């Protein structure tokens, strides 16, 4: 009886399982909008960057704009087990071809019999990105489709189409537009209502304070009558109150037909808004709609130091404000995509959001299209940051497909750079090139600058790795050899044994007697120096007050990273407390483009010869996110996608710290005090490396003694490790 009962239960279970399997098979796959790869990113970035205004005037980017291809052809070869009815949606006019025959008219649905087929759809759209969405029970538009902008088929005198074309087909692009109503051309960031924290009368109007730096649309409530309202925005109170020199403003005119709840058309960055009315116009109150990209804060940080915790929180908020359709430099002034700024945002993103889509979008928008006529953003160093950014993206994400798909665009960009080398095989500014490096008074950028050669060498290394991933063995060998040649020249020309540092530049064959921090600090975390050279550079450059100091968070990012790489975490924490804490002491609610402790009052607001030209919310000001995650929690990938990783916690004088670092498949959680380390990870094989005065103990696994007070513990996913040790202070 019992045997029969169990047999029936097993049969019932098998029947349920079979039914679920059938349902899963019958469930239609998910369709998404597809387009030519990179075209949507270019189109969207054009729209975003064209929104910049300066006191109401249109202010476009300083570099070349690219456009999407107006007509592209999509193709899919497929097999159907049964008859299929497809629903077809496009953005643009289209021509449909099934098995080599054109389907006349503009069919919204198409029935296709079982069997093997080829579907080709050509889409034209001059104003937006030609894109297509197809939904069936078996066939959908997804990443398996191919696309081209150069259909090379032809028709002979008899009307017969060619049976070969030589067309170069590429993998389509897409971005989470997963319903036919979710049109790519209609994309907008999310918004949520926020309310003022304070209002006070100013002359015939008022000053509205929203409590902290924000970004979005002002909305009036109870708006009545005819007249004019002038809005003067400010990241600071001083800026909002200065109607003559504030960077952004709106002049609104109303004829009495407007709705009582009226929202300003354009989004702005501000904390304060001065409102001045003219005529018979009135309103009850003002709010704003905060505009943002919805992202999860996957990275975490907390410690025994409340100031550092606040710095992390403000850094995260600063980073989120500047993470929009793409990674921006700052939300008030430029609102453009700068490659150097974006490179730092990629790194901070890996320790906060781990949003790979934002990285890919930004890399593609920056690259544009062939032919190439200038460096990215017209800046030589910014071209090199683009290459290094792709390598870092691969290291953190493990995404080989991105490199395989876009490797040809890397090649053409690198060939442009190689063609601009001088007779010595080095990069030197040519007419039209902007050599940026940093905002620094009196910084010479003439001739062959060591910093540019170092970035160039790193870019060639990135190209060699990418060539290997793309299956270009000849390219791997060529770029690898060029990288080694560039590194040899770098040390032959610029390394000074007397100064124990990289010299800054060579002009007309003469190395000038000047040392700056830039190449020297990059050489440390690029690992181009020997250990002896690293220690020498630390003393002769990084800790030498006679070498010109850095005042921008942009380059402080790299200076502090170099010091952390040399084990100077305690010193760096003091620098962070002073530098970022100094901005907080001045009332900062997001971190700035530049901070000079020697300045005072409204000097902190001025830049570019304008009283409020400085950005008080700049992406590169959020670098503590990266430093805390990589050099204090100590987490970094050793192989692509965190297949292997390392955890080297360093308290830097703290009593304790804890946090999470995101990875492609989860998080790595770290707690560290002076007596205990707790660690768990969701993926990969890790190594915990730490110092201890006495022999440590662990709840699981085996600790390996590496000598000189250094120990190692192998970390497997899904296991919680607790190590008891005695920190070396």
Phi, psi and omega in degrees: 000314181295321180298318179296320180299314180293324178297316178297320179297320179295317178298318179298317178299318181295322179295318178297317180298317180297319180296317178296322179296318178297317179299318180296321180290325183282340180294128183294139175295162183274128177269159175214156174291138180233157182204179177293133188299129179089342184291320180293322179296320178294313182298314182292321179293325175300312180298316183294314185286341177279358180277353181293133174229154174233107185051045175088350181268140176296130181226094184282167178301164185271000187235178185295137172267139173252163181232152174293157172293134185286333179222128179227160182239127179256147182217144176210123170264132187207168179230135180247134176282335180212171180303143185231139171247121182259140169259133187240129177228139178221158166253093183129168175290151183214157175237132185248134181226122180245122179052041175086357181245133180286138173264117187284161184080195176237073185295132176271339174227147181222130175263132183234127181288165176300153179124190181268137185214166172228127180243128178234131178228125181256127185238132179243132175202112183277334187264332183233194181268120176302121185213161185217148177225120179235130181234125172222183178278339180239326184245132176219162171282126179205194186288355180277351180283160176243160184211152175214156173253357185228079178289119185255018176288159178215170180236133180273184186293344178270353183094002181279131177283151180296150177259006172212151187227327186075013180292140177269109181265141180236163176286137183292162173258155177200168180197074167053031170261092197251019173219154182297334179278344183274073187290131177304324183291344182259012184299136172219149175293160179287156176225156173212146183287136174232153187236153182294148176264343181200144174224136175214149184292136175225104182060235178270005182229215182207160173249125182251130181245124179263011169091326178199168178308138181207179183211129178162207188244128174287138177232133175263143178241137182068037182282126184220152171091187180245148178151203187225140173234126175259132179246125178243112186270151177208134169288339175237161177297320181301318181294314181298327182280347182263089184291344182274325188239001177300148187287325183230149182202168173221137172248117183246135176241137182233137181254008180096352181265358184289158176286154181293327174262099187244128179251134177296143188290323187254143178275150181221163171260136182188166160242321182246149172223125172268129181243126178232126184254150175226139179089195184269056180244140179212163177209158181274315183202172181228137171229189175214154174256110180290127182253132188203161171266119181294117180219149176270136174278092182277330175280148180221154177206135173207150183204181179283356182250110183296326179296315178297324178297319178293320178299319178297316181297315180291324176298316180298319179293318177301315180297318181293320178301326182265001175259101186236227173304327178219174174282118180264166174279311180205154189268345182269306195267289187286304187055036179245171178258105177256131187297321180294317177296315183298323180302316178292324178297323176304312184295317178294324178301320182296340180252005179233296183261323191053048180265093183295329182298320179295325178294312181298315180302316183292317178300318182288320178298320180294322186292323182066221186222169172276155358282155181266132181240353179201167174293162178298130185057017184069009186253125183301309182297334182287332172297318182291321177301328180297314179297313182295325178297324178292318178298314180298321178300316177297317181298314183282322187264332186076014186278092179283331183298323179300315180292317179301318183289325188248009178305320178302327179287331174293318182298312182295326178292318180291323178296324174301315180295316181298325180290346183258011175290152178274188184295343178268003181078019181246163178272127178220142184300130175251167178307129183097347179272135172257118174264104189271294184066294183192160168280106181210131181297129174073012181284115181283138181232021181278158173068210180268111183263128185301324180299318180294321180294325180292316177296323179297316179299317180295324178295320178294323175297318177299321179294322180297317178296317182294322178298319178297317179297321182281356180079021179260086184293321178297318178295320179301314181293317183294310182292326177296318179293319178296323178296315180295320178297319181293320179294322178297315179297322181303314182281325179298320186271316195254341182283128180249117177292329179290314182273350182052049184194163169283128175284160191282319188200161171236127182236124180053042176082000183246122175284121183279152183277071179216133176244130172238172185278339197298295181297326183294319181283327177292325179298336179287304184277350167281350180062039177272341181267152169289166179300323179295317179294322179300314180293324178295316180295323178303316183279319187278341184234297191294325180256017183257111182291347178282345175273134185312128182283159178260133183242359178259139171303334180305306181271340172300326175312307185283325179298314180289327175297318180298318179294320176297319179298338178266006177085017183264044183298323181294317177298317182295321178298323177294322177296318179295316178301317182288314189282301180286325174296328177297322176293319178297322179298333179269010175092012181297136173248356168210164188265152198265169175291326182203141177222123177240110182301341181283342180278166180213158175056225184286354173300330180291347183260344188271148173190155179060027180075014180239142186297336180230031183287340183286138174279126178262010172214093186236134186304320184289352175282356185263017188299337176305333176305310181292314182297315181296320182287317186274325189246353175248300167298329169082026186261129174205147178286143174257336175224167188303137175066025180063028171302320170229142182211171183230143173234114178236079182296139178220112184291333180059031181095352178289156173287318179200162174206157176208157179176180178229141175243123181287150174227173184303331185239022179154220181222160170244115184259131184228132167235135181217126170238189181280355180234344188215143171235129174239138188210137172212154182215152182265348183203167171074175175247121186246165173234120171271121180238127186208164177255144178212140178289330181233170182294121183279164177232151180227152179284339180204153182085182183232126180275132180257130178274115180268356180096155178057037176078013180254135183229159184222139177226127178284137185244126176252153181292147175079009181243137177262121183254139173232124180242129173258127185209181177232110185296145174270114185267000000 
